[in-house]
Amino acid sequence: MNPNIETFIGCDCPFEMADIVLFGAPFDSTTSFRPGARFGSSAMRHESFGLETYSPYQDKDLTDCRVFDSGDLELCFGSAEAALHDIEARAEEILSAGKLPLLLGGEHLVTLGSVRAVHKRHPEMHIIHFDAHADLRDDYLGAKLSHACVIRRCHELVGDGHIHQFCIRSGDREEFRFAKDHTDLHPFCFDGLDTLTEALARSGAPVYFTIDLDCLDPSAFPGTGTPEAGGVTFPQLLEAIRMVARTNVVGADVNELAPMLDPSGVSTAAACKVLRELLLALSE
């Protein structure tokens, strides 16, 4: 891999020395409401230089971490499966080098490519999912590969008892019925996350961590394709990220920033700060 021309702030460690490798998946071809998430990863890199590398929340600095930013993949917008194949291949390359893949979306469907790669190495893995939406539809308008179906497709890989969903406040009736029988659903907030992460940390079970930024309330994060009122606050999300980072995280992603939908730039700034805090929390 070659260094990216524009990196996320503080993420310019050589690939060979890195513990974490960022890679972007600028794909939003199955977006069901407002498109624009394909521009999320590049916007986060560009706007990250408005941040400090130091976090007063964690008393850590990105300059002390070993993170390599490999840039965005060039994905086929006409084929979700082709895009997922390329995402999976990049995640496998990172995993094969003994490093943690951290994917930047893009719409939430991109998670499936990374999960496929991680699942091959860790078939017993758990998924911790922060989102406004359940993403458990079996299909959306006949399409099995949609950001509305991504967690259902993940469930087909990991099975019952291995998907833990938080902040969910939107979905059709069948999704919530499916969740009741097949996933560990915590609607509206992060209640139960502390107990879960303590148990997973004790067991050492591998964890894939996916953050759909629309878990945040639209008042704090309007720049997303399907905003849902009633979300969590920014400080609540940061605390939750630090809880999850105490587990054995083997892969992660941050997705669904659509920067053009928030001309103020506040949503992009928030996404950058979420990524900074996630990188620092994972760099123990």
C-alpha positions as CSV (number, residue, x, y, z in Angstrom):
1,M,0.0,0.0,0.0
2,N,1.1,3.5,-0.7
3,P,0.5,6.5,1.6
4,N,-2.6,8.5,0.8
5,I,-2.1,12.1,-0.4
6,E,-4.5,13.5,2.1
7,T,-4.8,11.7,5.4
8,F,-6.9,12.0,8.5
9,I,-5.0,14.2,10.9
10,G,-2.3,12.4,12.8
11,C,-2.7,9.2,10.8
12,D,0.5,9.1,8.8
13,C,2.3,6.2,10.3
14,P,4.0,3.9,7.8
15,F,1.8,0.9,6.9
16,E,4.4,-1.6,8.2
17,M,4.4,0.0,11.6
18,A,0.7,0.6,12.0
19,D,-1.7,-1.1,14.4
20,I,-4.8,0.4,12.8
21,V,-5.4,1.0,9.0
22,L,-8.1,3.4,7.8
23,F,-9.7,2.8,4.4
24,G,-12.6,4.6,2.8
25,A,-15.6,3.1,0.9
26,P,-17.3,6.0,-0.9
27,F,-20.4,4.2,-1.9
28,D,-24.1,5.2,-1.5
29,S,-25.9,3.5,-4.4
30,T,-28.5,1.8,-2.2
31,T,-29.4,4.9,-0.1
32,S,-33.1,4.9,0.4
33,F,-33.7,8.6,1.1
34,R,-31.1,11.3,0.7
35,P,-27.9,10.4,-1.1
36,G,-24.5,11.9,-0.4
37,A,-22.7,9.5,2.0
38,R,-20.2,8.7,-0.8
39,F,-18.5,12.0,0.1
40,G,-18.3,11.3,3.8
41,S,-14.8,9.7,4.0
42,S,-13.1,12.3,1.9
43,A,-14.8,15.1,3.8
44,M,-13.7,13.7,7.1
45,R,-10.0,13.6,5.9
46,H,-10.2,17.2,4.6
47,E,-12.0,18.7,7.6
48,S,-10.0,16.8,10.2
49,F,-7.3,19.5,10.1
50,G,-9.7,21.7,12.0
51,L,-9.2,19.3,14.9
52,E,-6.4,19.0,17.4
53,T,-4.7,15.6,17.5
54,Y,-5.0,15.8,21.3
55,S,-8.1,14.6,23.1
56,P,-8.9,16.2,26.5
57,Y,-11.6,13.5,26.8
58,Q,-9.1,10.7,27.0
59,D,-5.8,12.6,27.6
60,K,-4.3,11.0,24.5
61,D,-2.8,12.3,21.3
62,L,-3.1,10.8,17.8
63,T,0.6,11.5,17.2
64,D,1.4,8.8,19.8
65,C,-0.7,6.2,17.9
66,R,0.2,4.0,15.0
67,V,-2.5,4.6,12.4
68,F,-2.1,4.4,8.6
69,D,-4.6,6.0,6.3
70,S,-4.8,4.0,3.0
71,G,-7.3,6.4,1.3
72,D,-10.5,5.6,-0.5
73,L,-11.2,2.6,-2.6
74,E,-12.4,3.1,-6.1
75,L,-15.7,1.3,-6.1
76,C,-18.2,0.2,-8.7
77,F,-21.4,2.3,-8.2
78,G,-23.4,0.1,-10.5
79,S,-23.0,-3.1,-8.5
80,A,-23.3,-3.4,-4.7
81,E,-21.8,-6.9,-4.8
82,A,-18.8,-5.7,-6.7
83,A,-18.3,-2.9,-4.3
84,L,-18.6,-5.3,-1.3
85,H,-16.1,-7.6,-2.9
86,D,-13.5,-4.8,-3.1
87,I,-14.2,-3.7,0.5
88,E,-13.8,-7.3,1.7
89,A,-10.5,-7.7,-0.2
90,R,-9.0,-4.6,1.3
91,A,-10.1,-5.6,4.8
92,E,-8.6,-9.1,4.2
93,E,-5.3,-7.5,3.2
94,I,-5.2,-5.4,6.4
95,L,-6.1,-8.4,8.6
96,S,-3.5,-10.6,6.9
97,A,-0.9,-8.0,7.9
98,G,-1.9,-8.3,11.5
99,K,-3.6,-4.9,11.7
100,L,-7.1,-3.7,12.6
101,P,-9.2,-2.5,9.7
102,L,-11.2,0.7,10.3
103,L,-13.6,1.4,7.5
104,L,-15.0,4.9,6.7
105,G,-18.3,5.0,4.8
106,G,-20.2,5.6,2.7
107,E,-23.6,4.2,3.4
108,H,-24.1,1.5,6.0
109,L,-24.1,-1.4,3.4
110,V,-20.3,-1.1,3.2
111,T,-20.1,-2.6,6.6
112,L,-21.0,-6.0,5.1
113,G,-17.8,-6.2,3.1
114,S,-15.7,-5.6,6.1
115,V,-17.7,-8.0,8.3
116,R,-17.3,-10.8,5.7
117,A,-13.6,-10.4,5.9
118,V,-13.4,-10.3,9.7
119,H,-15.9,-13.2,10.1
120,K,-13.6,-15.5,8.0
121,R,-10.9,-15.0,10.7
122,H,-13.2,-14.8,13.7
123,P,-16.4,-16.9,13.1
124,E,-17.3,-16.6,16.7
125,M,-17.3,-12.8,16.6
126,H,-19.9,-10.5,18.1
127,I,-21.2,-7.3,16.4
128,I,-22.0,-4.2,18.4
129,H,-24.2,-1.9,16.3
130,F,-25.0,1.8,17.1
131,D,-27.7,3.2,14.8
132,A,-31.0,4.9,14.6
133,H,-32.3,2.1,12.3
134,A,-32.6,-1.6,12.9
135,D,-31.3,-2.4,9.3
136,L,-33.0,-5.8,9.6
137,R,-35.2,-5.9,6.6
138,D,-34.9,-9.1,4.6
139,D,-35.1,-7.0,1.4
140,Y,-35.8,-3.4,0.5
141,L,-37.9,-3.0,-2.6
142,G,-36.8,-6.4,-3.6
143,A,-33.0,-5.8,-3.1
144,K,-31.3,-8.0,-0.6
145,L,-28.2,-5.7,-0.6
146,S,-29.3,-2.4,0.8
147,H,-28.3,-0.2,3.7
148,A,-31.7,-1.1,5.1
149,C,-30.8,-4.8,5.1
150,V,-27.1,-4.8,6.2
151,I,-27.5,-6.1,9.7
152,R,-29.9,-8.8,8.5
153,R,-27.1,-10.0,6.1
154,C,-24.6,-9.8,9.0
155,H,-27.0,-12.0,11.1
156,E,-26.9,-14.6,8.3
157,L,-23.1,-14.8,9.0
158,V,-23.0,-14.7,12.8
159,G,-26.4,-16.1,13.9
160,D,-28.5,-15.5,17.0
161,G,-27.0,-14.0,20.2
162,H,-24.1,-12.3,18.4
163,I,-25.6,-9.0,17.3
164,H,-26.1,-6.3,20.0
165,Q,-28.0,-3.2,18.8
166,F,-28.2,0.2,20.6
167,C,-30.0,3.5,20.0
168,I,-32.5,1.9,17.5
169,R,-35.6,4.0,17.1
170,S,-36.8,3.2,13.6
171,G,-37.8,0.2,11.6
172,D,-40.9,-1.6,10.3
173,R,-42.9,-3.9,12.5
174,E,-41.2,-7.1,11.1
175,E,-37.8,-5.7,11.9
176,F,-38.6,-5.3,15.6
177,R,-40.2,-8.7,15.7
178,F,-37.1,-10.2,14.1
179,A,-34.9,-8.4,16.6
180,K,-36.9,-9.7,19.5
181,D,-36.2,-13.3,18.5
182,H,-32.7,-13.0,17.0
183,T,-30.7,-10.0,18.2
184,D,-30.0,-8.3,21.5
185,L,-31.9,-5.1,21.0
186,H,-31.5,-2.0,23.2
187,P,-33.8,0.6,21.7
188,F,-33.4,4.4,22.0
189,C,-30.2,4.6,24.1
190,F,-27.2,2.8,25.5
191,D,-28.9,1.1,28.5
192,G,-27.2,-2.2,29.0
193,L,-24.0,-1.4,27.1
194,D,-21.8,-1.4,30.3
195,T,-23.0,-4.9,31.3
196,L,-22.5,-6.2,27.8
197,T,-19.0,-4.8,27.3
198,E,-17.9,-6.0,30.7
199,A,-19.0,-9.5,29.8
200,L,-17.4,-9.5,26.4
201,A,-14.2,-8.1,27.8
202,R,-14.0,-10.9,30.4
203,S,-14.6,-13.5,27.7
204,G,-12.1,-12.0,25.3
205,A,-14.6,-12.6,22.4
206,P,-13.8,-10.8,19.2
207,V,-16.0,-7.8,18.5
208,Y,-16.8,-6.0,15.3
209,F,-18.0,-2.4,16.1
210,T,-20.1,-0.5,13.6
211,I,-21.2,3.1,14.2
212,D,-23.9,4.6,12.0
213,L,-23.6,8.3,12.9
214,D,-27.4,8.8,12.7
215,C,-27.5,7.3,16.2
216,L,-26.8,10.9,17.1
217,D,-29.8,13.2,17.4
218,P,-30.3,15.3,14.3
219,S,-29.9,18.4,16.4
220,A,-26.3,17.4,16.8
221,F,-25.9,15.6,13.5
222,P,-28.2,16.7,10.7
223,G,-25.9,15.8,7.8
224,T,-27.0,12.2,7.2
225,G,-29.3,10.6,4.7
226,T,-32.1,9.4,7.0
227,P,-32.2,11.6,10.1
228,E,-34.3,10.3,13.0
229,A,-35.4,12.5,15.9
230,G,-34.8,11.2,19.4
231,G,-31.1,10.2,19.2
232,V,-28.3,10.3,21.7
233,T,-26.1,13.2,22.5
234,F,-22.5,13.6,21.4
235,P,-21.0,13.1,25.0
236,Q,-23.2,9.9,25.4
237,L,-21.8,8.5,22.1
238,L,-18.2,9.2,23.2
239,E,-18.7,7.5,26.5
240,A,-20.3,4.5,24.7
241,I,-17.3,4.3,22.3
242,R,-14.9,4.1,25.2
243,M,-16.9,1.3,26.7
244,V,-16.8,-0.8,23.5
245,A,-13.1,-0.1,23.1
246,R,-12.5,-2.1,26.3
247,T,-13.5,-5.3,24.5
248,N,-11.5,-7.2,22.0
249,V,-12.3,-5.1,18.9
250,V,-11.0,-6.8,15.7
251,G,-12.7,-4.5,13.2
252,A,-14.7,-1.3,13.1
253,D,-16.4,1.2,10.9
254,V,-18.0,4.7,11.0
255,N,-20.6,5.5,8.3
256,E,-23.5,7.5,7.0
257,L,-22.0,11.1,7.0
258,A,-23.5,12.9,4.1
259,P,-21.6,16.2,4.3
260,M,-23.4,18.1,1.6
261,L,-26.7,17.8,3.6
262,D,-25.2,20.0,6.3
263,P,-23.7,23.2,4.7
264,S,-22.7,24.4,8.2
265,G,-20.0,21.7,8.4
266,V,-21.1,20.9,11.9
267,S,-21.9,17.2,11.1
268,T,-18.5,16.7,9.4
269,A,-16.8,18.2,12.4
270,A,-18.7,15.9,14.7
271,A,-17.9,12.9,12.5
272,C,-14.2,13.8,12.6
273,K,-14.3,14.0,16.4
274,V,-16.0,10.7,16.7
275,L,-13.3,9.1,14.5
276,R,-10.5,10.7,16.5
277,E,-12.0,9.4,19.8
278,L,-12.6,6.0,18.3
279,L,-9.0,5.8,17.1
280,L,-7.6,6.9,20.5
281,A,-9.8,4.5,22.4
282,L,-8.7,1.6,20.3
283,S,-5.0,2.5,20.6
284,E,-4.4,1.2,24.0
